[in-house]
Amino acid sequence: MPIARITSRGQVTIPKEIREAIGATEGKELIFKVTGGNEAVIKVKEKPRVEDLAASLNPKNKKGDLAAWQKVVDESKKSKWIKELGAE
C-alpha cells in the first residue's frame, strides 16, 4: 500500500502508481470526498462532454445569448460533480 507524507505547507505527492491507476496527469484537477472517519476518495475531474452540454440547451434560444450559454455550462458542471460526489 503506497504511503505519502503531508508537508508543512499541507502538500502531498500522490505516489506514481496511484496517479497512473486513476489517470491523474499534470494539469488535471482532482476531486476529494471524505467518506467517513479518516478515509477519502480521490477522483480525476473530467471536462464535461459536448454531448452532455448539448442535451441541456433550449432549442428555442436562437439568439446565441452568451450569458445564457454560460449559465447552462455552469449548471451542467455543478450538477455533474454533485452527482459524482454523491452529495445530492
Rosetta constraint file for C-alpha pairs under 8 A:
AtomPair CA 2 CA 15 HARMONIC 6.58 0.50
AtomPair CA 2 CA 18 HARMONIC 7.85 0.50
AtomPair CA 3 CA 15 HARMONIC 7.42 0.50
AtomPair CA 4 CA 12 HARMONIC 6.50 0.50
AtomPair CA 4 CA 13 HARMONIC 6.45 0.50
AtomPair CA 4 CA 14 HARMONIC 6.65 0.50
AtomPair CA 4 CA 15 HARMONIC 6.90 0.50
AtomPair CA 5 CA 12 HARMONIC 6.13 0.50
AtomPair CA 5 CA 13 HARMONIC 7.56 0.50
AtomPair CA 6 CA 10 HARMONIC 5.57 0.50
AtomPair CA 6 CA 11 HARMONIC 5.48 0.50
AtomPair CA 6 CA 12 HARMONIC 4.97 0.50
AtomPair CA 7 CA 11 HARMONIC 5.22 0.50
AtomPair CA 7 CA 12 HARMONIC 6.53 0.50
AtomPair CA 14 CA 18 HARMONIC 6.64 0.50
AtomPair CA 14 CA 19 HARMONIC 6.41 0.50
AtomPair CA 15 CA 19 HARMONIC 6.36 0.50
AtomPair CA 16 CA 20 HARMONIC 6.10 0.50
AtomPair CA 17 CA 21 HARMONIC 6.08 0.50
AtomPair CA 18 CA 22 HARMONIC 6.32 0.50
AtomPair CA 19 CA 23 HARMONIC 5.82 0.50
AtomPair CA 19 CA 24 HARMONIC 4.75 0.50
AtomPair CA 19 CA 25 HARMONIC 6.96 0.50
AtomPair CA 20 CA 24 HARMONIC 6.32 0.50
AtomPair CA 20 CA 25 HARMONIC 7.81 0.50
AtomPair CA 22 CA 43 HARMONIC 7.21 0.50
AtomPair CA 22 CA 44 HARMONIC 6.87 0.50
AtomPair CA 23 CA 44 HARMONIC 7.05 0.50
AtomPair CA 24 CA 28 HARMONIC 6.24 0.50
AtomPair CA 24 CA 30 HARMONIC 7.79 0.50
AtomPair CA 24 CA 44 HARMONIC 6.07 0.50
AtomPair CA 28 CA 44 HARMONIC 6.87 0.50
AtomPair CA 28 CA 45 HARMONIC 6.98 0.50
AtomPair CA 29 CA 44 HARMONIC 6.08 0.50
AtomPair CA 29 CA 45 HARMONIC 5.36 0.50
AtomPair CA 29 CA 46 HARMONIC 7.96 0.50
AtomPair CA 30 CA 42 HARMONIC 6.52 0.50
AtomPair CA 30 CA 43 HARMONIC 5.58 0.50
AtomPair CA 30 CA 44 HARMONIC 4.59 0.50
AtomPair CA 30 CA 45 HARMONIC 5.35 0.50
AtomPair CA 31 CA 42 HARMONIC 5.64 0.50
AtomPair CA 31 CA 43 HARMONIC 5.08 0.50
AtomPair CA 31 CA 44 HARMONIC 6.18 0.50
AtomPair CA 31 CA 45 HARMONIC 6.07 0.50
AtomPair CA 32 CA 40 HARMONIC 6.64 0.50
AtomPair CA 32 CA 41 HARMONIC 5.74 0.50
AtomPair CA 32 CA 42 HARMONIC 4.76 0.50
AtomPair CA 32 CA 43 HARMONIC 6.61 0.50
AtomPair CA 33 CA 40 HARMONIC 5.37 0.50
AtomPair CA 33 CA 41 HARMONIC 5.18 0.50
AtomPair CA 33 CA 42 HARMONIC 6.62 0.50
AtomPair CA 33 CA 85 HARMONIC 6.59 0.50
AtomPair CA 34 CA 38 HARMONIC 7.74 0.50
AtomPair CA 34 CA 39 HARMONIC 6.01 0.50
AtomPair CA 34 CA 40 HARMONIC 4.17 0.50
AtomPair CA 34 CA 41 HARMONIC 6.41 0.50
AtomPair CA 35 CA 39 HARMONIC 5.63 0.50
AtomPair CA 35 CA 40 HARMONIC 5.16 0.50
AtomPair CA 35 CA 41 HARMONIC 6.78 0.50
AtomPair CA 36 CA 40 HARMONIC 7.23 0.50
AtomPair CA 48 CA 52 HARMONIC 6.65 0.50
AtomPair CA 48 CA 53 HARMONIC 7.20 0.50
AtomPair CA 48 CA 76 HARMONIC 8.00 0.50
AtomPair CA 48 CA 77 HARMONIC 6.74 0.50
AtomPair CA 49 CA 53 HARMONIC 6.63 0.50
AtomPair CA 50 CA 54 HARMONIC 6.00 0.50
AtomPair CA 51 CA 55 HARMONIC 6.36 0.50
AtomPair CA 52 CA 56 HARMONIC 7.17 0.50
AtomPair CA 52 CA 76 HARMONIC 7.88 0.50
AtomPair CA 53 CA 57 HARMONIC 6.93 0.50
AtomPair CA 53 CA 72 HARMONIC 7.47 0.50
AtomPair CA 53 CA 73 HARMONIC 6.61 0.50
AtomPair CA 53 CA 76 HARMONIC 6.64 0.50
AtomPair CA 56 CA 72 HARMONIC 7.02 0.50
AtomPair CA 56 CA 76 HARMONIC 7.71 0.50
AtomPair CA 57 CA 69 HARMONIC 7.97 0.50
AtomPair CA 57 CA 72 HARMONIC 7.09 0.50
AtomPair CA 61 CA 65 HARMONIC 7.57 0.50
AtomPair CA 64 CA 69 HARMONIC 7.50 0.50
AtomPair CA 65 CA 69 HARMONIC 6.33 0.50
AtomPair CA 66 CA 70 HARMONIC 6.13 0.50
AtomPair CA 67 CA 71 HARMONIC 6.21 0.50
AtomPair CA 68 CA 72 HARMONIC 6.34 0.50
AtomPair CA 69 CA 73 HARMONIC 6.26 0.50
AtomPair CA 70 CA 74 HARMONIC 6.07 0.50
AtomPair CA 71 CA 75 HARMONIC 6.06 0.50
AtomPair CA 72 CA 76 HARMONIC 6.01 0.50
AtomPair CA 73 CA 77 HARMONIC 6.23 0.50
AtomPair CA 74 CA 78 HARMONIC 6.18 0.50
AtomPair CA 75 CA 79 HARMONIC 5.98 0.50
AtomPair CA 76 CA 80 HARMONIC 6.06 0.50
AtomPair CA 77 CA 81 HARMONIC 6.22 0.50
AtomPair CA 78 CA 82 HARMONIC 6.07 0.50
AtomPair CA 79 CA 83 HARMONIC 6.22 0.50
AtomPair CA 80 CA 84 HARMONIC 6.24 0.50
AtomPair CA 81 CA 85 HARMONIC 6.02 0.50
AtomPair CA 82 CA 86 HARMONIC 6.13 0.50
AtomPair CA 82 CA 87 HARMONIC 5.36 0.50
AtomPair CA 82 CA 88 HARMONIC 6.20 0.50
AtomPair CA 83 CA 87 HARMONIC 6.36 0.50
AtomPair CA 83 CA 88 HARMONIC 6.23 0.50
